[in-house]
């Protein structure tokens, strides 16, 4: 099975929306240094409070999930998906003066008599699965999965998924699927570790790079072009498309990569370009 989500492996970092703390900080700085009115400490304390609160919740959640994973206290469920759902609902947002609609997408699946559910993108932190990556995962009935999870009192005793493994494409893996998945995993690892030597071993040179042919001596140019964390994450979980010539195509964040069998019947990157 492929590891399609690894919560403890998600990077620790600042929460993007915590930058809202810059607003009260800007007000304080303007009053203090431009208006020269002394600048009320209320604005400064508000900025610090917002920053610590938004980032503190995420840091706390990621820390405790990592601790549970390290302690081996997670529960593990294995089996085939017996039922799955993807429900889109629109409701009036009564908290908004404009009474706009709010869209919620709820998903989940049953496996081994255990039910897992979530709202897309709704989680304390990236440490647990909410299917927020692009492209999102699909959960067809019959797909074999392995779920590592825990019951979270902080989220009304919901089961939160910490690690998720699935067979490629939601179907029983063939030898070719497993081989190709291993190549993609190695390809992503080479990108993440900036290992140009390993990356070169997985590329069929000269490689077609957006209409330009790159030789083996330009592998660093290729590595830099693909040094995007979002792209690397997508490659681990994206579906592959089999092409008529036997090659396989993956599209992630507008980047198309085509892998084909080369000498020795090994999978190698043959071309890549923008768009599908």
C-alpha positions in Angstrom: 0.0 0.0 0.0 1.1 3.6 -0.6 1.4 6.0 2.3 -1.0 8.8 1.0 -1.1 10.8 4.2 1.4 11.1 7.1 0.3 13.6 9.8 3.4 13.4 12.0 5.5 14.1 8.8 3.7 17.4 8.1 6.0 20.4 8.6 5.7 22.6 11.7 5.4 26.3 10.8 3.4 29.5 11.1 -0.3 29.4 10.2 -0.9 31.7 7.2 -4.0 33.3 8.6 -2.1 34.2 11.8 -0.8 37.1 9.7 -4.1 38.9 10.6 -2.1 39.9 13.7 -0.3 42.4 11.5 -3.5 44.5 11.4 -3.5 45.6 15.1 0.3 45.7 15.0 0.1 48.1 12.1 -2.4 50.3 14.0 -0.1 50.4 17.0 3.0 51.2 14.9 1.2 54.0 13.0 -0.1 55.6 16.2 3.3 55.2 17.9 5.7 56.2 15.2 3.7 58.3 12.7 0.9 59.8 14.8 3.3 60.2 17.7 0.3 59.7 20.1 2.0 57.2 22.3 0.4 54.1 20.7 -2.0 52.3 23.1 -0.6 49.0 24.3 -4.0 47.5 23.7 -3.2 47.2 20.0 0.2 45.7 20.6 -1.2 43.1 23.1 -4.0 42.3 20.6 -1.5 41.6 17.9 0.6 39.3 20.2 -2.5 37.6 21.5 -3.9 36.8 18.0 -0.5 35.5 16.8 0.0 33.3 19.8 -3.5 31.9 19.8 -3.7 31.0 16.1 -0.3 29.4 16.0 -0.5 28.0 19.5 -3.5 25.8 18.7 -1.8 24.3 15.6 1.5 23.8 17.5 -0.3 22.1 20.4 -2.2 19.8 18.0 0.8 18.8 15.9 2.9 18.2 19.0 0.4 15.8 20.7 -0.2 13.9 17.4 3.5 13.4 17.0 3.8 12.3 20.5 1.1 9.7 20.1 2.6 8.4 16.9 6.0 8.1 18.6 4.5 6.4 21.6 2.7 3.8 19.5 -0.6 4.6 21.1 -2.5 5.0 17.8 -5.1 2.5 16.8 -4.8 0.8 13.4 -7.7 -0.5 11.3 -7.2 -2.5 8.1 -9.6 -3.7 5.5 -11.6 -2.8 2.5 -13.9 0.2 2.2 -17.5 -0.9 2.5 -19.2 2.5 2.1 -18.0 6.0 1.4 -19.7 9.4 0.9 -19.0 12.9 -0.4 -21.8 15.4 0.6 -21.9 19.1 -0.4 -24.2 21.3 1.6 -25.0 25.0 1.4 -26.4 26.9 4.3 -27.1 30.5 5.2 -24.2 32.0 7.1 -26.2 33.8 9.8 -23.0 35.2 11.3 -22.5 37.3 8.2 -24.4 40.6 7.7 -24.8 39.8 4.0 -26.4 36.4 4.8 -24.3 34.8 2.3 -24.2 31.0 1.8 -21.5 28.8 3.4 -20.5 25.6 1.6 -19.5 22.5 3.6 -18.1 19.3 2.1 -18.4 16.3 4.4 -16.7 13.0 3.5 -15.9 9.7 5.1 -15.8 5.9 4.7 -16.5 2.8 6.7 -13.8 0.0 7.0 -13.6 -2.9 9.3 -16.8 -1.9 11.0 -15.2 1.5 11.9 -16.5 4.8 10.6 -14.2 7.8 9.7 -15.6 11.2 8.7 -14.4 14.7 8.3 -15.2 18.1 6.7 -12.7 18.9 3.9 -10.1 21.3 5.1 -11.5 21.4 8.7 -8.9 20.3 11.2 -7.0 21.7 14.2 -3.8 21.3 12.2 -2.3 19.5 9.2 -1.4 16.6 11.6 -4.7 14.8 10.9 -6.4 14.0 7.6 -9.1 16.3 6.1 -8.5 15.6 2.4 -7.4 19.2 1.8 -4.6 18.4 -0.6 -4.9 19.0 -4.4 -6.0 16.8 -6.0 -8.2 15.3 -3.2 -8.3 11.6 -2.7 -11.2 9.4 -3.7 -12.4 6.5 -1.7 -14.1 3.9 -3.9 -15.9 1.0 -2.3 -13.7 -2.1 -2.2 -10.4 -0.2 -1.9 -8.0 -1.6 0.6 -6.8 0.8 3.3 -4.9 0.9 6.5 -5.8 3.7 8.9 -3.9 4.8 12.0 -6.2 6.9 14.2 -7.2 8.1 17.6 -10.4 9.3 19.3 -10.1 13.0 20.1 -12.0 14.4 23.1 -11.1 17.9 21.8 -13.3 17.3 18.7 -16.3 15.7 20.3 -14.7 12.2 20.3 -14.4 12.0 16.6 -11.9 9.5 15.1 -9.1 11.5 13.6 -6.9 9.9 10.9 -3.1 10.3 11.6 -1.8 8.0 8.8 -3.5 6.6 5.8 -2.3 4.0 3.4 -4.2 3.0 0.2 -3.7 0.7 -2.7 -2.9 2.7 -5.9 -6.0 4.0 -7.7 -8.3 2.5 -5.1 -8.0 -1.0 -6.7 -6.0 -4.1 -5.9 -2.4 -3.3 -6.7 -0.6 -5.1 -9.5 3.1 -5.7 -9.6 3.4 -2.9 -12.2 1.4 -0.5 -9.9 3.6 -1.3 -7.0 6.8 -0.8 -9.1 5.6 2.5 -10.5 4.5 3.7 -7.0 8.0 2.9 -5.7 9.6 4.9 -8.5 7.4 7.9 -7.8 8.2 7.7 -4.0 11.9 7.6 -4.9 11.5 10.5 -7.3 9.8 12.6 -4.6 12.4 11.6 -2.0 15.2 12.8 -4.4 13.5 16.1 -4.8 12.9 16.6 -1.1 16.5 15.8 -0.3 17.9 17.8 -3.2 19.8 14.6 -4.3 20.7 15.4 -7.9 22.5 12.1 -8.3 19.5 10.1 -7.3 17.2 12.2 -9.4 19.3 11.7 -12.5 18.9 8.0 -12.1 15.1 8.4 -12.4 15.2 10.6 -15.5 15.5 9.5 -19.1 18.0 11.9 -20.7 17.7 13.9 -22.8 14.4 14.8 -21.1 11.8 17.0 -22.8 11.4 20.0 -20.5 8.6 22.2 -21.8 9.9 21.8 -25.4 13.6 22.1 -24.5 15.8 19.0 -24.3 17.9 18.8 -21.1 21.0 16.6 -20.8 22.2 14.8 -17.8 24.5 17.7 -17.0 21.4 19.9 -16.4 19.8 17.8 -13.8 20.1 20.6 -11.2 18.0 22.9 -13.5 15.3 20.2 -13.5 15.6 19.7 -9.7 15.2 23.5 -9.1 12.2 23.6 -11.4 10.4 20.9 -9.4 11.5 22.2 -5.9 7.9 22.9 -4.9 6.6 21.3 -1.7 3.0 21.4 -2.9 4.0 19.6 -6.1 5.9 16.9 -4.2 3.0 16.3 -1.8 0.7 16.0 -4.8 2.9 13.5 -6.5 2.6 11.1 -3.6 -1.1 10.9 -3.9 -2.1 11.9 -7.4 -3.9 9.4 -9.7 -1.9 8.3 -12.8 -3.3 8.1 -16.3 -2.1 5.3 -18.6 -1.4 6.5 -22.1 -1.8 4.5 -25.4 2.0 4.1 -25.7 2.3 2.5 -22.3 3.6 5.5 -20.5 2.0 7.1 -17.5 1.0 10.7 -17.0 0.6 12.6 -13.7 -0.8 16.1 -13.5 -0.1 18.1 -10.3 -0.7 21.9 -9.8 -0.6 22.5 -13.6 2.6 20.5 -14.1 2.4 17.4 -16.3 5.0 14.6 -15.9 5.2 11.7 -18.2 7.0 8.5 -17.1 7.9 5.8 -19.6 9.8 2.5 -19.5 13.5 2.9 -20.5 16.4 0.6 -20.8 16.1 -2.4 -18.5 12.3 -1.9 -18.4 12.7 0.6 -15.7 10.3 3.6 -15.2 12.0 7.0 -16.0 10.8 10.6 -16.4 10.5 11.2 -20.1 9.0 14.7 -20.3 7.4 17.4 -18.3 5.6 20.6 -19.1 2.9 23.1 -17.9 -0.7 22.1 -18.3 -2.2 18.8 -19.2 
